[in-house]
Amino acid sequence: MFIDRSALLQGNSERLHYGICVTDIDGDGHFEWFVAGFGVPNRAYKWTGQDYQDIAPRTLADARRQALGLAACDIDANGREEIYVLNTDTFGGAKRFADRLFAYGDSWVDLFELPQNKDALNLTSGRSVVAIDRNGNGLYGLFVANYGGPMRLYELDDDGILRDVAPEAGLDLVTGGRGLVALPIVSNRMDIFAGNEHGPNFLFRNKGDGTFEEIAAQLGIGDPFEHVRGIAVLDTNSDGRFDLVYGNWEGPHRMFVQSTDGIWDDIAPPEMAQPSRIRTVIAADFDNDGYEELFFNNIGEPNRLFALRDGDWESIPIGDALEPDGLGTGAAVADTDGDGRLELLIAHGESSPQPLSLYHTVPNLNHYLRVLPLTRYGAPARGAIVMLQTSTRIQRRAIDAGSGYLCQMEPVAHFGLGQEMAVERVIVHWPDGRTYQVDNPLIDQLLRVPYPTD
C-alpha cells in the first residue's frame, strides 16, 4: 500500500516528536503538517511543489518546551485556526511547562502569555486535545485530556478572555486521560469520547444546552480495565451511525459498533484485536476505492493495516510503512500536495530519536471527491458530518476535530470513488444542525462548502 517518500522532508533529522496536526499555518488556503517537538523545535512542513520545507516561525517552533498533543480550530471567529500545543514534562499530575495556545494577528502570539489569561494556565500533565463547538454557534473550544487532574475546556468569553468552562459544562472529571474524539456520536451535536487509562472511558453526550452527561458505562464502552491510546471514528457497517475503533495499550483493541438496542458491541476480529504497543489509529481511504482502511501505528513493533474484504476486516500488506523498528508516537493523514491521494506522516521518538516518515500510496486510476465545509466565519468546520451519495451507495465522514492519539487529521472529508464517474449529491451537516446539499458536484476536486446564510 505505502511507498516511502521521507526524502521529501527537508532537514528531517533524528529527533523526539509526538503529535501531528494538519492546519493552514501561513494563511494561504493550503494545509501544512504541524509536528510537536519534545525538547526540540516544533515543525511546520509545507509542500513547495517539489519538497517539504519547515516554515515554522520562532514563536511556533518554541524550542524549549516539551510538546505532546496538538489540535487546531477557530476559537475567536476570525476565520483562521488557532493551534493548541499541550506540553508535558511529567507523567501525571502537576507540571512545570504550561501549554500554549497560538493565535495569529499581525504575528503568532501565545494567548496564555497575555496577562488576562494567566489564571487559566493548564499546569496539569495531559495528553490529547480536541476541538469542540459545544453550542453549535461556530465558535470552538479546546478540550484537554489531563492525566491526574481535572479535564479542561478552554473557550474565549465575550470579553476575549480565556476561561476553563469544563466545570459548568460537566466535563471536569479526573482520570488518566489519553485519547479524544468529538463529533455527533449519540446526539445531533458534538459529543466527546474520551479513552482513558487506569479507569473507565467517558462518553459525554451533548445535552444541547452547553452541558454534557457521561454515559459510557450504560452503553457498554466503559472498558474500565484497559488503557486506551489511539481512537478512530467511521461507519464500519454502513448503517448511518458512527462507530469507534480504538487501541488499548498491550490489551485487546476494540471495534465498538452501535446496535439497535442502544448497547455497543465489540466486533473486532481476532487479528485486529491482537494486543500491541499501540499509539495511533487512523481510519482513511488510502487507495480511493470507496472504503476506509484502518491504520494501526505501534511503537517498537510493526505497524498494521486492515481493510474490509467481502464484509470482513482483514489484514492487508502495508508496504514500506511496516516500520518494524519504528518508535511510533503519532501519525496523521492529509492530501498536502493536491494529487487527490492521502499522504501519511508518522512521528517517532519517546525512547530514542528517529526522523519523521512520509508515505505516499501506490498510484491507481480510482476517482475521488474531497469536501471542505466552512463555518459561518470561514474556518474549517471541524465536527461537521458529510454524506456523499452515488448511484450505488452512501458514504459518511466526520470532519476531524482531533483523533488518532495526540493528533488531528486534515479538516477535509476525503471520499474515494473507485471507478464511479459521478456523484449524485453531497450533504453537509454542521454542528448547529444546519444542512446544505450540493447536487451533481464534479469529481476529482476539492469542494469547499460555505456555511449556508439563508
Buried (B, 14 or more C-beta within 10 A) or exposed (E): BBEBBBEBBEEBEEBBBBBBBBBBBEEEEEBBBBBBBBBBBBBBBBBEEEEBBBBBBEBBBBEEBBBBBBBBBBBBBBBBBBBBBBBBBBEBEEBEBBBBBBBBEEEBBBBBEBEEBEEBBBBBBBBBBBBBBBBBEBBBBBBBBBBBBBBBBBBBEEEEBBBBBBEEBBBBBEBBBBBBBBBBBBBBBBBBBBBBBBBBBBBBBBBEEBBBEBBBBEBBBBBEEBBBBBBBBBBBBEEEBBBBBBBBBEBBBBBBBBBEEEEBEBBBEEEBBEEBBBBBBBBBBBBBBBBBBBBBBBBBBBBBBBBBEEEEBEBBEBBBBBBEEBBBBBBBBBBBBEEBBBBBBBBBBBEEBBBBBBBBBEEEEBBBBBBBBBBBBBBBBBBBBBBBBBEEEBBBBBBBBBBBBBBBBBBBBBBBBBEBEEBEBBBBBBBBEBEBEBEEBEBEEBBBBBBEEE
